[in-house]
């Protein structure tokens, strides 16, 4: 789909000092979210392939009209910010925002087959935790729930953010203990 208006890009900081959020006035992903941690994972999504080709990129996370890019600690942030903005302005008009990743197909099926307890956990996370994480350019994925232990992985800016490992993790556990199961523990997957 070719857009007929100027692509505007606003760059915002995230709580993670090595990640920036790029907000665009056009959709980057119409349904769901996508996280790419390697150039190989980005194959088939030319916009993300171009971002990785700039170098010093650890991860690209896309949600609605937001792209969060996590950089290596030695990345020339100002230069990369200019380059990413240019890529977004030139590639978004021909970008397919309806793309699907293989992981999305698995996740959709996975959510359809969740137990009632897992569905309740996802509902609580969707309502209480995910909006804040997404506003900061990140998200979380539930990996497993078994024997009162919930295993999660952070995505986007949250993946390498120091506050995710402690403050956010404690908040997630507290909310789930209060609203779901006082015995629940939350751990980060490997």
Secondary structure, 3 states (H helix, E strand, C coil): CCCCCCCCEEEEECCCCCEEEEEECCCCCCCCEEEECCCCCCCCCHHHHHHHHCCCEEEEEEECCEEEEEECCCCCHHHHHHHHHHHHHHHHHHCCCCCCCHHHHHHHHHHHCCCHHHHHHHHHHHHHHHHHHHHCCEEEEEEEEECCEEEEEEEEHHHHCHHHHHHHHHHHHHHHHHHCCCCCEEEECC
